[in-house]
């Protein structure tokens, strides 16, 4: 870096190797990575005057600022070596020329090297002394040349940028040949990533086809991943040459260049092409503040849009349909836990108190309803596993964990119901044994917990569908079935409390008693009747 003067820096461009310090590659970005500001007036410099230049970088680096032969820096411009890095330093420059002065700075270290834009300032010519003529006409001074504008570095894009999330934006720095230059910023000190995918639905995995993801994680170069599940193998990333990934003053910055095409050869299958002028799926996500390594993100910290990456014009992407497995899961669980299983519990609680019902009618209804509900919820659980497997994620939120607990409790109910055979049922006037009392507490308690947990979890599932951006139809079905089940169950239970021998109870009893022999006086050696438990 010390031996590189202005002529050396002027000819450098992104992608070049800088052999002065560890042979790093010159980064593709300018702007915030290394930039120059100056107090030279807009009209230009005056020879003999001293001015202050400031070089700032987004990451603490060694620095050097150079100028063409129109002046000189005190100390040669190099103020900090690689062991004493800084983000902002000032330099004193004394003008001595009469032509435009050009400045360029270099910021870097052993593995990273960035160049500022070239800043050019005009020279203000000294006033020309008047020449006396034979005529007494007063002399006219020579006109002052028009100053050239200062070319200041800029980190803004001509198209103004696109907000992806509150505090997270995408800027395009243009297309040069076959390369597009993109920059992503986030107002928190956490990892950031964007991905290119085919199709028009928001999916981290590109709808199972895969997504071409660029991520800034932990500093250093940007990494490129081919993502086919919700868990990224961080060891599979490829360094993006000339890219920038930095975390400075609470802000994450990622800038990189990529080919418009999908690569070639063996890379063709794990890259997604960019088509300028056409909107295509762009997905994005970021980590929590302070989490600079890729990890699970909050649902509010991800999204997707259809974006024309040339103009950054965007439109909302289609919401996810969900697929057959998710549809079956929603229908089965809302029918089982929203209606069948709660109805079986309500029957056991209310119909058994109906003195006009045949002996054991409530038991047959309860057992039949619970067996059907148990089978339906098992199918719903299997479909949940199938859906999560296709998405590459299991048990990541409260809905999934409550659902697992409810299914386990529901599945154990037939087993602990069968254990009643081990507990002698008391005859009339006999006290209940300790075993019988334990069975009743466990079976009834687990049943109530499972049913109420299942009803609540149906609504949590509907909320999760909306939170994850699924389409309206599947959300509407979940709401309709959950609401209908809730209305029917609580409506019937309330009616049965007021009128135990209501028409619905009579109809249910008739299903298991019409034209059929009554239950025997004993089942498994215990008395059967309206008091059976």
C-alpha positions in Angstrom: 0.0 0.0 0.0 2.9 2.4 0.8 4.5 2.2 -2.6 1.2 2.6 -4.5 0.9 6.3 -5.7 -2.0 7.9 -7.6 -0.9 6.5 -11.0 -1.0 3.0 -9.4 -4.4 3.5 -7.9 -6.0 5.2 -10.9 -5.6 2.2 -13.1 -7.0 -0.3 -10.5 -10.5 -1.7 -10.9 -12.6 -4.3 -9.0 -11.4 -7.8 -9.4 -7.7 -6.8 -9.7 -5.2 -8.4 -7.3 -3.3 -6.0 -5.0 0.1 -7.6 -4.4 1.2 -5.1 -1.8 -0.6 -6.7 1.2 -1.3 -10.4 1.3 -2.4 -10.4 -2.4 -6.1 -9.5 -1.7 -8.6 -8.9 -4.5 -9.8 -5.3 -5.0 -13.5 -5.2 -3.9 -16.3 -4.4 -6.3 -17.8 -1.7 -4.1 -17.1 2.0 -3.6 -19.1 4.4 -1.5 -19.4 3.6 2.1 -16.6 1.0 2.0 -14.0 3.7 1.3 -14.9 7.3 0.5 -13.3 10.8 0.4 -14.8 14.1 1.5 -13.0 17.5 1.4 -13.3 21.1 2.5 -12.1 22.4 -0.9 -14.7 25.0 -2.1 -17.0 24.1 -5.0 -15.3 26.6 -7.2 -12.0 24.7 -6.9 -8.7 25.0 -5.1 -6.2 27.9 -5.1 -2.6 27.0 -5.5 -0.6 27.5 -2.3 -3.6 27.0 0.0 -3.9 24.0 2.4 -7.0 21.9 2.5 -8.3 19.0 4.7 -9.4 15.7 3.2 -11.2 13.0 5.2 -11.2 9.3 4.3 -13.9 7.1 5.9 -14.5 3.4 5.6 -17.4 1.2 6.8 -14.9 -1.2 8.5 -11.7 -0.2 10.4 -8.9 -0.5 7.8 -5.4 0.7 7.0 -5.6 3.8 4.8 -3.8 5.8 2.1 -5.0 8.7 0.1 -3.1 9.9 -3.0 -3.3 12.8 -5.5 -1.9 13.5 -9.0 0.9 16.0 -9.4 -1.2 19.1 -8.4 -0.2 19.1 -4.7 1.2 17.0 -1.9 0.1 15.4 1.4 1.9 15.8 4.7 3.4 12.5 5.6 2.7 10.9 2.2 -1.0 10.2 3.1 -0.5 6.9 4.8 -1.4 7.2 8.5 -2.2 3.8 9.8 -0.8 0.4 9.1 -2.6 -3.0 9.2 -2.1 -3.3 12.9 -3.5 0.1 13.7 -6.7 0.3 11.8 -9.3 3.1 11.8 -12.6 4.1 10.2 -12.0 7.8 9.7 -8.8 9.9 9.3 -8.0 13.4 8.1 -5.2 14.5 5.8 -3.6 17.9 5.1 -3.1 18.6 1.4 -1.2 21.6 0.0 -2.2 22.7 -3.5 0.6 23.6 -5.9 -0.8 23.1 -9.4 -2.9 24.8 -11.9 -4.8 21.9 -13.4 -7.7 19.8 -12.0 -6.5 17.8 -9.0 -7.6 14.2 -8.7 -7.7 12.2 -5.4 -8.2 8.5 -4.7 -8.0 6.5 -1.5 -7.4 2.9 -0.6 -8.8 1.2 2.5 -7.8 -2.4 3.3 -5.9 -5.0 5.1 -4.3 -8.4 4.5 -7.5 -10.0 3.1 -9.7 -7.1 2.0 -9.0 -4.1 -0.2 -11.4 -1.3 -1.3 -11.0 1.8 -3.5 -12.8 5.1 -3.2 -14.3 6.8 -6.3 -11.9 9.3 -7.9 -12.7 12.8 -6.7 -11.8 15.6 -9.1 -11.6 19.4 -8.2 -10.9 22.3 -10.5 -8.1 24.8 -10.1 -8.9 28.5 -9.8 -6.6 30.5 -12.0 -4.9 33.5 -10.5 -6.2 36.9 -11.8 -4.4 38.2 -14.9 -2.8 41.6 -14.4 -4.1 44.3 -16.8 -1.8 45.4 -19.7 -1.7 49.2 -20.2 -2.6 50.4 -23.7 -1.9 53.6 -25.6 -5.5 54.4 -25.2 -6.7 55.8 -21.9 -9.4 53.2 -21.8 -9.3 51.3 -18.5 -7.8 47.8 -18.7 -10.2 44.9 -18.7 -9.2 41.9 -16.6 -9.2 38.4 -18.2 -12.3 36.3 -17.4 -12.0 33.7 -14.7 -12.4 30.2 -16.2 -15.7 28.4 -15.2 -15.0 25.9 -12.5 -15.5 22.1 -13.0 -17.9 20.4 -10.6 -16.6 18.2 -7.8 -17.3 14.6 -8.5 -18.3 13.3 -5.0 -18.6 9.6 -4.4 -22.2 8.4 -3.9 -23.6 5.3 -2.3 -27.1 6.0 -3.6 -28.7 4.3 -6.5 -30.2 6.1 -9.5 -33.5 4.2 -8.9 -33.8 5.2 -5.2 -33.8 1.7 -3.7 -36.6 -0.7 -2.6 -37.8 -1.3 1.0 -37.9 -5.0 1.7 -38.8 -4.9 5.4 -39.0 -1.9 7.8 -35.3 -0.9 8.1 -34.1 -3.3 5.3 -33.6 -2.1 1.8 -32.3 -3.2 -1.6 -30.4 -0.9 -3.9 -29.3 -1.6 -7.5 -26.1 0.1 -8.6 -26.7 -0.9 -12.2 -26.0 -3.5 -14.8 -22.6 -3.5 -16.5 -22.3 -6.1 -19.2 -23.3 -9.4 -17.7 -23.0 -8.3 -14.1 -25.6 -6.7 -11.8 -24.4 -4.8 -8.8 -26.7 -5.1 -5.7 -26.6 -3.8 -2.2 -28.7 -4.7 0.8 -28.8 -2.8 4.1 -30.4 -3.5 7.4 -30.7 -1.1 10.4 -29.8 -3.8 12.9 -26.6 -5.6 13.7 -27.8 -9.0 12.4 -27.2 -11.3 9.4 -29.0 -10.5 6.2 -29.8 -12.5 3.1 -31.7 -12.3 -0.2 -32.4 -15.1 -2.7 -33.5 -15.6 -6.2 -36.2 -18.2 -7.0 -38.4 -19.4 -9.8 -42.2 -19.3 -9.6 -44.4 -16.6 -8.1 -44.9 -17.9 -4.5 -42.9 -16.9 -1.5 -40.9 -19.9 -0.4 -37.4 -20.1 1.1 -36.8 -23.3 -0.8 -38.1 -21.9 -4.1 -41.2 -24.1 -3.9 -39.0 -27.2 -3.4 -37.1 -26.3 -6.6 -34.4 -24.5 -4.7 -33.4 -20.9 -4.1 -30.2 -19.1 -5.1 -29.3 -17.3 -1.8 -26.7 -14.6 -1.0 -26.1 -14.0 2.7 -24.0 -11.7 4.8 -23.1 -13.5 8.0 -20.2 -12.9 10.4 -18.3 -10.4 8.1 -15.9 -11.2 5.3 -17.1 -12.0 1.8 -20.7 -12.6 1.0 -21.6 -16.3 0.8 -23.7 -17.9 -1.9 -25.9 -20.9 -1.1 -28.2 -23.3 -3.0 -31.1 -23.7 -0.5 -33.5 -26.6 -0.7 -34.7 -26.7 3.0 -35.3 -24.3 5.8 -32.0 -25.2 7.4 -29.0 -23.8 5.6 -25.8 -25.8 5.6 -23.5 -22.8 6.4 -20.5 -24.9 5.4 -21.8 -25.2 1.8 -21.5 -21.5 1.0 -19.3 -20.2 -1.8 -17.4 -16.9 -1.4 -18.6 -14.2 -3.8 -15.5 -12.6 -5.2 -15.2 -8.9 -4.7 -18.2 -8.7 -2.3 -18.6 -6.8 0.9 -20.2 -8.1 4.2 -19.8 -5.8 7.2 -21.5 -4.8 10.4 -20.8 -1.1 11.3 -22.4 1.2 13.8 -25.4 -1.1 14.3 -26.0 -1.5 10.5 -25.5 -4.6 8.3 -24.3 -4.0 4.8 -24.1 -6.5 2.0 -22.9 -5.7 -1.5 -22.1 -8.0 -4.3 -22.0 -8.5 -8.1 -23.4 -11.6 -9.8 -23.9 -12.7 -13.4 -27.2 -12.3 -15.0 -27.1 -15.8 -16.3 -27.4 -18.9 -14.2 -23.7 -19.8 -14.5 -22.8 -22.8 -16.5 -21.6 -26.3 -16.4 -22.1 -28.0 -13.0 -23.3 -24.7 -11.5 -26.2 -24.3 -13.9 -28.5 -26.5 -11.7 -27.9 -24.5 -8.5 -28.2 -20.9 -9.7 -31.2 -18.8 -10.8 -30.8 -16.4 -13.6 -31.7 -12.7 -13.4 -33.7 -11.3 -16.3 -33.6 -7.4 -16.5 -36.9 -5.8 -17.2 -38.9 -8.8 -15.9 -40.3 -9.2 -12.4 -39.1 -12.4 -10.7 -39.3 -13.8 -7.2 -36.9 -12.3 -4.7 -37.0 -13.7 -1.1 -35.3 -12.0 1.8 -34.7 -12.5 5.6 -32.6 -11.1 8.4 -31.5 -12.1 11.9 -32.3 -10.6 15.3 -30.2 -7.6 16.4 -26.8 -8.9 17.6 -27.1 -12.3 15.8 -24.5 -11.9 13.0 -24.4 -15.7 12.1 -27.1 -17.3 10.1 -29.8 -18.8 12.4 -33.5 -19.2 12.6 -35.3 -15.9 12.0 -38.6 -14.5 13.2 -41.6 -14.8 10.9 -41.7 -11.0 10.8 -38.2 -10.9 9.5 -38.7 -12.6 6.2 -40.7 -12.1 3.0 -40.8 -12.0 -0.7 -41.7 -9.8 -3.6 -41.8 -10.0 -7.4 -39.1 -7.5 -8.4 -37.6 -6.2 -11.6 -34.0 -6.0 -10.5 -33.1 -3.5 -13.2 -35.7 -0.8 -12.2 -36.5 -2.2 -8.7 -40.2 -2.0 -9.5 -42.0 -4.5 -7.3 -45.4 -6.1 -6.8 -46.8 -8.4 -4.2 -46.1 -12.1 -4.7 -48.7 -14.8 -4.7 -49.4 -16.3 -1.3 -48.7 -20.0 -0.7 -51.5 -22.5 -1.5 -50.1 -25.0 1.1 -50.2 -28.2 -0.9 -52.3 -31.4 -0.4 -50.7 -32.4 2.9 -51.4 -29.1 4.6 -55.0 -29.0 3.4 -55.6 -32.5 4.7 -54.0 -31.6 8.0 -56.2 -28.5 8.4 -59.4 -30.3 7.6 -58.6 -33.4 9.8 -57.5 -31.4 12.9 -60.4 -28.9 12.8 -62.9 -31.8 12.4 -61.2 -34.0 15.1 -60.3 -31.4 17.7 -62.8 -28.8 16.8 -65.9 -31.2 16.8 -65.6 -35.0 17.1 -63.5 -35.3 20.2 -65.1 -32.4 22.1 -68.5 -33.9 21.3 -67.5 -37.2 22.7 -66.5 -35.5 26.0 -69.7 -33.5 26.1 -71.8 -36.7 25.5 -70.0 -38.5 28.4 -70.7 -35.5 30.7 -74.3 -34.8 29.7 -76.0 -37.9 28.2 -75.0 -40.1 31.1 -77.1 -37.9 33.4 -80.2 -38.6 31.2 -82.3 -41.0 33.2 -84.5 -41.7 30.2 -81.6 -43.0 28.1 -81.1 -46.8 27.9 -78.4 -48.2 30.1 -74.9 -47.7 28.7 -76.1 -45.6 25.8 -73.8 -42.7 26.7 -70.8 -45.1 26.9 -71.3 -46.5 23.4 -71.7 -43.0 22.0 -68.6 -41.7 23.8 -66.5 -44.7 22.8 -67.6 -44.5 19.1 -67.1 -40.8 18.8 -63.7 -40.8 20.4 -62.5 -43.7 18.3 -63.5 -41.8 15.1 -61.9 -38.6 16.3 -58.8 -40.4 17.4 -58.3 -41.9 13.9 -59.0 -38.6 12.1 -56.5 -36.7 14.3 -53.8 -39.4 13.7 -54.2 -38.8 9.9 -54.0 -35.1 10.5 -50.8 -35.5 12.5 -49.2 -37.6 9.8 -50.1 -35.0 7.2 -48.5 -32.3 9.4 -45.2 -34.3 9.5 -45.4 -34.7 5.7 -45.9 -31.0 5.1 -43.1 -30.0 7.5 -40.7 -32.5 5.9 -41.3 -30.9 2.5 -40.6 -27.5 4.1 -37.5 -28.7 6.0 -38.7 -27.7 9.4 -40.4 -29.3 12.4 -41.7 -27.9 15.8 -40.6 -24.3 15.5 -43.5 -22.5 17.1 -46.1 -22.8 19.9 -48.8 -24.3 17.6 -46.6 -27.3 16.7 -45.5 -28.0 20.2 -49.1 -27.7 21.6 -50.3 -29.9 18.7 -47.7 -32.5 19.6 -48.7 -32.5 23.2 -52.5 -32.7 22.4 -52.0 -35.6 20.0 -49.9 -37.5 22.5 -52.6 -37.0 25.2 -55.3 -38.0 22.7 -53.5 -41.1 21.6 -53.0 -42.2 25.2 -56.7 -41.9 26.1 -57.7 -45.3 24.6 -54.9 -46.9 26.4 -55.6 -45.5 29.8 -59.3 -46.2 29.2 -58.5 -49.9 28.7 -56.7 -49.8 32.1 -60.1 -49.3 33.8 -60.4 -53.1 33.7 -57.7 -53.3 36.4 -59.7 -51.0 38.7 -62.8 -52.5 40.3 -65.9 -50.4 39.7 -67.8 -50.1 43.0 -71.4 -51.4 43.2 -74.1 -49.2 44.5 -73.3 -47.9 48.0 -69.7 -49.0 47.8 -66.8 -46.4 48.0 -64.4 -46.1 45.1 -61.1 -47.8 45.4 -57.9 -45.7 45.2 -57.1 -47.3 41.8 -60.6 -46.3 40.5 -60.2 -42.8 41.7 -56.7 -42.5 40.1 -58.1 -43.8 36.8 -60.9 -41.3 36.8 -58.6 -38.4 37.6 -56.1 -39.4 34.9 -58.6 -40.3 32.2 -61.0 -37.4 32.7 -58.3 -34.9 33.4 -56.2 -35.8 30.4 -59.3 -35.8 28.3 -60.4 -32.3 29.3 -56.8 -30.9 28.9 -56.5 -32.5 25.4 -59.9 -31.3 24.2 -59.5 -27.7 25.4 -55.9 -27.6 24.2 -57.1 -29.0 20.8 -59.8 -26.3 20.4 -57.3 -23.5 21.2 -54.7 -25.0 19.0 -57.1 -25.0 16.0 -57.3 -21.3 16.2 -53.6 -21.0 16.8 -53.1 -23.0 13.6 -55.3 -20.6 11.7 -53.3 -17.6 13.0 -50.1 -19.4 12.0 -51.4 -19.9 8.4 -51.9 -16.1 8.2 -48.6 -15.3 9.8 -46.7 -17.5 7.4 -48.3 -15.9 4.4 -50.6 -18.7 3.1 -53.4 -18.0 0.7 -56.9 -17.0 1.8 -58.8 -20.2 0.8 -57.0 -22.5 3.2 -57.2 -19.9 6.0 -60.9 -19.5 5.3 -61.5 -23.2 5.6 -59.6 -23.4 8.9 -61.7 -20.5 10.3 -65.0 -21.9 9.0 -64.5 -25.4 10.4 -63.1 -24.2 13.7 -65.9 -21.7 14.2 -68.6 -24.2 13.2 -67.3 -26.8 15.6 -67.0 -24.4 18.4 -70.5 -23.1 17.9 -72.0 -26.6 17.8 -70.1 -28.0 20.8 -70.7 -25.1 23.1 -74.2 -24.7 21.9 -75.1 -28.3 22.6 -73.3 -28.4 26.0 -75.2 -25.3 27.1 -78.5 -26.7 26.0 -77.8 -30.0 27.7 -77.1 -28.2 31.0 -80.5 -26.6 30.7 -82.4 -29.6 29.3 -80.6 -32.9 29.8 -83.2 -34.7 27.7 -83.0 -32.3 24.8 -83.8 -33.4 21.2 -80.1 -33.6 20.2 -79.4 -36.0 23.1 -82.5 -38.0 22.2 -81.3 -38.3 18.6 -77.8 -39.4 19.6 -79.2 -42.0 22.0 -81.5 -43.3 19.3 -78.4 -43.9 17.1 -77.1 -46.6 19.5 -80.3 -48.0 20.9 -82.9 -48.2 18.1 -83.6 -51.8 17.2 -80.6 -53.0 19.2 -80.4 -55.1 22.3 -79.6 -53.1 25.5 -76.2 -53.4 27.0 -75.7 -56.3 29.4 -75.9 -55.8 33.1 -72.2 -56.0 33.4 -69.2 -55.3 31.3 -65.9 -56.8 32.4 -67.5 -57.7 35.7 -68.7 -54.2 36.4 -72.3 -52.9 36.5 -73.4 -51.0 33.4 -75.9 -48.2 33.7 -76.1 -44.5 33.6 -73.5 -44.4 36.4 -70.9 -46.4 34.5 -67.4 -44.8 34.3 
